[in-house]
Amino acid sequence: MSDLFESHVTILATGFVLTTLLFAIAWYSQGQRLLSLPPGPRGLPIVGSAFEIPQEYPWLKFSEWNTMFGDIVYVHLPLQPTIVLGSVQAAMDLLDKRSALYSSRQTLVMDGLTAWEFNFGIMPYSPRWRAHRKYFHEYFHLGAVKQYIPIQLQETRSFLRRALHSKVDVKQQIRHLFTASIVRIIYGRSVEDIYDEYVTTAQVAVEGFTLTHTPGAFWVEFFPFLRYAPSWVPGATFKKVASYYRTHVERMRDGPFEAVKRAMKTGVPLEGVAYDAISKAQERPGDSASSSVEEEVARNVLGVAYSGGISLHISTYRHVGIFTHTWTMPTAGTDTTTSAAQFFVAAMGVFPEVQRKAQAELDNVIGPSRLPDMDDYDSLPYIRSVALESMRWMPVVPFGLSHMVIADDEYKGHRIPKGSVIIPNAWKMLHDPEEYPSPEVFNPDRFLKDGKIDPSVRNPLTIAFGFGRRICPGRHLSSNSLFLFIASLLHVYNVEAILGKDGKPVEVKPTSGVISVPETVACKLVPRSEQARRLILDIDN
């Protein structure tokens, strides 16, 4: 009898606990629903604020809304709730401290149709993404990238040699420099010019990525069922576009990788990350299936890193009336470096006093008889501050790296709906006058105090390379490349502005793209002296 009584009591107690728990969950959910969305523009029915966002420099409109509504703004877009973060604190609170919720991505239909789904930069947060990210980290973490410095140094000095030609296209040669570096690092292959097959194939593939991630370019993103429509149906031209780019994407990912495998079979001596990765996959103990999986991860990761070495040429948005989310490809950082280096050269034409101060430091530390290298890093604080300012002044990824929240959340009394795209507005953060006074001025001195890097000033790289678990994994390689480029260039060349019709240096204008680059680099490179010219000519020796 007592056992029966105790059983009833246990059942009643359990029922009470479960009922209380259900009421608590219901109460919490109701509270979540009652929470208001963050403030933002009202927009129109159905289309929301899509037509309020301009074709050019949309991040400026987002910055305007951040100033008007606060550091967290809700933007209603068709089928896509969007949250714009306008302060570092908000980005850190959500993307860093709550990274378990805010580390996913929303994939596009066109990513699958164009074969770009192998890009771990756009994979949802998942075990598959973690496996790819871990593999990338193995070859590009802070300690690992030191082994690539000799290649970066050689390619930088080859750039100095090519720049002696009077009719050199500076912007194009900068692109060649960083493309050649990443191809050598990954595949152990030299790139003689920008018309190399490896370069042109990847350029078309990246062009496809940029096009498919252009806001509103393809209605299939709003109506996914269209993917099943025949290609002859009106409105299904996206299928022809996808087919064209898919060929180049697969060729870009597989071609260089398979070339390394063929060379290994014939016993050709090789260097590069791909050779090491394939060797490890083949030598790993275990069944062949495990080796195949590891090799596939390596193929994907290296394809992404390789594509990141191809600077984007067609980075202007083609606005077609509907604005949707944007991505960038967080890769080996070379697309970021290419753009930052181009902005740096353009800035030297507009701010010659910065160039003079940098050259004075180089003359004092390096002297006239040799070129700088990474061993000089700690002795060149002004050059380092120039590199930091190059990343801050004209953000390469003005929207930052987009995230997606995987569950309903609350922040500062506001509801953040599950599935919202979170845009950390890097432009707003890097041009915050409270953090960086007179942000429109290229002023490396803002990062210095008593001749040293001032730790009290926020490092712009903590913004430029993204937040949380989606931070750019190639940032260390990128930082080394940019330092070597700036120090080497200014040591032997003067950057002279090509004046406009008004007799003044041409204004530096960024493109409105997924990756922002200067519209033009209206500068020429002139050896600083005859001794500098001889130093350049001696590079080949």
N, C-alpha and C positions, 0 to 999 in steps of 0.2 A: 504493500500500500504506500509506504513511504517512498519507494522507488518511483511509483507512478506519480506521486505528488511532485517529487523533485523533477521528474521529466516534464510535467506540465509547467512548472515554474521556469525551467530552462527554456522551454518553447516560448512562453510569454515574455521572458526577458530578452530572448533573441529577437522576437517580433518587435518589442518596444525599441530596441537599439536600431533595427533596420528601418522601422518607421521614422524614428527620429533622424536617422541619416538621410532618408529620402526627402523628408521635409527640409532638412538643411541644404541638400543639393538643389531642391526646387527653389528654396528661398534665395540661394546664391545665384542660381541661373536667372531668376526673375530680377534680382538686383543688377546682374550684368546687363540684362536687356533694358533695364530702366536707365542705365548709365548713358549719358549723351555721347555722341561721337565727338571727336576733336573739332574745334572750330575750323572753318574754311569757307571758300567761295560757295555761294548758293547754287549756281549753275542752273541749267534748264532741265525740264523733265526728260527722262530717258538718256539723253546725251550728256547730261551733267555739265562739267566745265570743259569738255573736250575742245570746244571752239574758242575758248578763252586763252588757250595756250598757243603762243605764236610759233611760226615755222622756224624762225631764227632765235637762237639763244633762249630756249624755253626755261632754262635754269634761272634766268633773270626774273621771269614771271613767278617762279616758285619762291625765289628769294624775296620778291615783293610781298607775296602771301605770307611768308614767314615773318617778315617785318610787321605786317598788318595783323595777323592772327596769333602769332606766337611760334615757339620752337617746335610745335607738333601740329601739323595742318592736315585736315582730311580733304582730299580731292575726289569728288565723285566722277568716275569715268565709266563708260559703258561696260557692264559686266565685270568691272575690276575696281574694287575699293583700293584707294591709294593713300598712303600716309607719307608726308614729306617732313623729314626731321631737319630743323634749321639750326641746331646747336650741337656742339660736341658732347655736352652733358646728356642730352636726350639720346644721342646715338650710343653713347657708352652705357647708359642705363638699360637700353633695350637690346642692342646688338651685341654688347659685350657681356653684361651681367645676366641677361636672360637669353643667352645664345642657344640654349636647348630649344627654345621656341622660335627663334628668329634666324635660323641658319639655312632655311630651305630656299628653293628657287621654283618659279613657275615655268614649266617647259612649254615650248611652242609646238604646234602641229608641224610647222615648217622645219623645225629642227630635225624631226624624224624623217620628213620627206627629202631633205637635203643631205642626210647622213651625218649631221653635226651632233647627234645625240651622244657621240663618244666623248664630247668635250665635258670633262668633269666640272668645268666652271659653271655649267648650266644644269648640272644634275641636281635633282632634289636631294635634300639631306637624307642620307640612307647609308647602309653598310657598303653599298657599291661606291658611293661618293667617297666614303672614308678610306676605302682601299686604294682608290686612285690618288687621293690627296696624300696619303701616307707614302705611296710610291714616289710621288713627285718630291715630297719633302726629303726623301732619302738622298736625292741627288742635288737639291738646291737649298738645303738649310745653311745657316750662317757659316758653319765650319766647312761644309762641302764645297761651297762656291770659291773657296780660296784656290782650289786646284785649277780653276778656269782663268785665273788672273793672267797667266802667260799668254793665253789666246786673246783675251781682251786687250792686253797691252800690244800684242803684235798687230791686231786689226786696227787699233787706234793709230798706231804709227804708220800703217799702210795708208790710212786716211790722210794723215799729214802729208805724206808723199804725193798722193793723188791731187791734193788741194793746191799744189804748186802750179798746176795748169791754169792759165789766166781765165779761161772760159768755163771753169768748173761750175756745175750747178750744186751749190752748197747743200740745199735741202735734199737733193737726190743722193749726194755722196754721204750724208749723214745716215740716210736710210740704208745705203749699201754697207756702211760700217757695222751697224747693229744686226743686220740680216746675216752678214758674213760671220759675225761672232757666234750667233746662236746655231747656225748650221754646222760650223766647225765643232762647237761644243757637243752637240747632240749626235751628229752623224760622221764627224771626223773628215768632212769634205770641204774643200776650199770653194769659195764663190768669187769668181773673177770679176763679174759685173752684175748689174741688176737685171740683165736679160737672161741670166742663168735659168735653166729649166726648173730647178727647185724653187726659185724665186717666183717666176711667172705663174706656175701652177698654184702655189700657195696664195698668190695675190688674188687670183680668180676665186679660189675657195673662200678666202676671207671677205672678198666682195660679196659673195653670196650670204655669208653670215651677217654682214652689215645690212644688206638689203632686207633680209627676212626679219631682222630685229629693228627695222625702221618703223616708227610708230604708225600703226594703221595701214601698213603696206598691203596686207592680205586679209580679206574678209574671212578666210577659213579659220583665223584665230578667234573670231567672234561666233562663227557657226561651224564648229568642227565636223559636223556631218558632211560638209562639202568635200571633205577629203575622199569620199567614196564616189563622187560624181565623175563621169567620163570627162576626159580632157577637152572634148569638143563642146561641152555645155558652156553657154555664156557665163562668164565669171570664174571659170575653172582654169584660166591661164596660169594660175599659180603652179599647176602640175607641170607645165612645160618649163617654167622657171626652175622648179625644183629638180627636174630631170637633168637640166643643163648643169646646174651647180653640183648635183650629187656626184657626177662623174669626176669633177675636179677635186671635190672633198675626199673621195675615196682614193684618188690618185695621190693626193697630198699626204694622207695618213699612211697609206700602204707602200707607196713607191720607194721612198728613201729607206724605210724599214726593211723591205724585202731586198733592196740592193745590198744592205749590210749583211743580211743572212746569206745571200749568194756569195759575197766576197769571203765570208767566213768559211764556207764550204770548199772554196778553192785555195784556202790557206793564205790569202792576201793579208798582210799585217795591217791592223786597223787600230784606231783610237776613237774615243768618243763615248758618250753615255749609252748610245744604242748598242754598241759592241759589248759593253760591260753588262747591260741589262739582259741581252739575249744569252750571253755566256752563263750568267747566273741562273736564268730560267732553265737552260738545258742541263746544267750541272746539279740543280737542286734535287736532293733525294726525294723519292715519291713516285707516284704513278704519272703517266704521260698526260692525263687529264689535268692534273695540278699544274704541270709545266705549261700546258697550253693556256690555262687561265691566266697564269702569271705573265706569259708572253703577250696575251691580249691586253692586259692592263698596261704593260710597258708600251705596246704599240699605240694605245690611246693617249697615254700621258705624254709621250714624246711627240706625238702628232700635235697635241695642243701646244706644247712648248715651242715647237717648230713654227706653227702658225702665228704665234705671238711675236715672232721675229720679223714678220712682214708688216711694215707700217701701213696703216689703212689710207688708201688714196681717195676713197669715195665716201668720206665721213660726213657728208652733209645730209640732213634729214630731207626726205621727200615726203612732205606732209600731204595727206590725202583726206583730211577732214576729221579723222578720228585719232585721238592720241591714246596710246597704250603704253605699257611699261617698257623700259629699255634695260639692256644688259651690257656688260662689257666682258671681254674674255680675260679673266685673271690667269695669265700664263707665266712664262719665264720673265715677264716684266719688260721685254724688249720693245713692245709697242709703246709702252709708257715711256721708256727711255728715249726712243727715237723722237717722240713728240716733245718731251722735256728738253732734249738737246737742241732741237730746232727752235723752240721758244727762247732758249738761252742765247743762241747766236743772234736771233732777231732783237733781243733785249739789249745786247751789247752795242748794237747800232744806235739805239735810242738813249741809252744810259752810258755814255763813254767813260764817265767818271768811275763807274764800277770796274770797268775793264782796266783802267790805270791802276787802281788800288790792288786788284788781283795780280797784275803783272809785277807790281812793286814787291809783293810778298813772294812771288815765284823767283824773282831776281835775287832776293835776299836769301832765300832758303836753298834753292836749286843751283843758282849760278848759271853762267852761259855755256858751260861745256858738256852738259848732259840733259836728258829729258826726265821729267818726273815719273814716278811709279808709285805703287801702293805703299811702299815703305815710307813715303813722305806724307802719308795721310794725317798723322797726328801733328805734323809740323806745319800744316797748311790750313789753319782754322778759317781764314777768309775764303779760300777756295771752297771749303766745305759749306760755308754759309751761302756762297753763290749757288751751290747745288741745291740747297734747301729752298732758297728763294725761287729758283727755277721751277721747282715742283709746286710752290705756293702761288706764284704770281698769275700764271695761266693754268689752272687745273686741267690735267690731261683727261680726266674722267669727271666732268663737272657735276654729273648727277651722283657720283659715287657708285659703289657696287650695290645693286639692288638686292634686297632680301625678301623673303616671304614668311609670314607668321603662320604657324601650323595649328594654332588653337586660339580661341577668344582670349583676350588679355585686357588688362586695365592699367592705365598709366595716368597719374595725376588727375584721377577722377573721371577719366574718359575711357570709353570702350574702344578697343581695337579689334575689329572683326577678324575671325579666322579667314585665312586666304588673302589678306591684304598684302599688297606689294609695299614694301618699306623702302623709301628712297632717302638715303642720307645726303642732303644737299651740300656736297663738298664745296661748291662755289661759295655758298653763303658762309660756311664755316671758315674757309681760307681767306675770305674777304671781310671778316668781322673786324671792324675798326677797334673794338675793345681788346681783341687779341693781337691784332696787327695794325697799328696806327698807319694812316695813309696807305691803305691796302693796294691802291692802284699804282703805287710807285714801286719800282724794282729796287729794293733796299736791303742788301744782305747784312748791313750793320745791325738790323733789328735782332739778329740772332747772336750777337757778340756782346761781351762785357769784359773789359780789361784784357782784350786780346784773346779771349777764350769763348767757346760756345757757351751761351747763357742757358743753364738748365731751367730757369724760371719762365722762359718763353716756350710756348708749346711747339714741339717739333711737328712741322706740317706733314711729315711722312706718316704720322699716326692717323692722319685724315686721308691723305692722298691714296694710300694703299688699302683703305677700307677698314672695316671693323669686325670684331668677333671671329668666328670660325671660318668666315669667308674672306679674311684678309688675303691680299695678293701673296701667293706663296713664292713668287719670283722676286720679291722686293730686295733681297740681299744681292742677287746678281745685278739687278737694275741699279742699285746704289753704287756699286763698284764701277760699273760701266760709265755712269754719269760723272763720277769724280775723275776718272782717268781721262775722259773726253775733255772736260773743262780745263783741267790742269795742263794737259798736253797742248791743247789748241792755243790757249792764251800765252803759253810759254814761248811759242815760236811765231805766232801770227797776231797781227792787229786785225780786229773786225771793224771794217769801215762801212758805214751806211751808204746805200745808194739813194741819193736824194730824189724826192718827188718833184713835180712841176712847181711846187711852191718853195722849193729850195730847202725843205726840211726832210728829216728822215721819215720814211713811210710808216704810217701807224701800224702797229702789230695787232692784227685781228684774228681771233680764233675761228675755226669752223664750228658749225652747230652739229656736231656728230657724236656718235657713240664713243669714239675716241676723238678728242679735239686736237687739231694740229693748226699751226699758223697758216693762214691763207697764202702767204708768201714770206720768204726770208730774203728781204731786200738788202743784202749785205754782200761784201766781197772780202776775201781773206788775202792779206798782204803780209809777207814775211816782215818781222819786226826789224831785222837788220841783216847785213850780209852774213854775219856769224850765225844767225838763226837759220838762214837759208842753207848754209853749209851743214848745220846740224841735221836739217831735214834730209838733205841729199845723202848724208852718211847713214841714214836708216837702213838702206839696203845692204850695207856692209856690216 
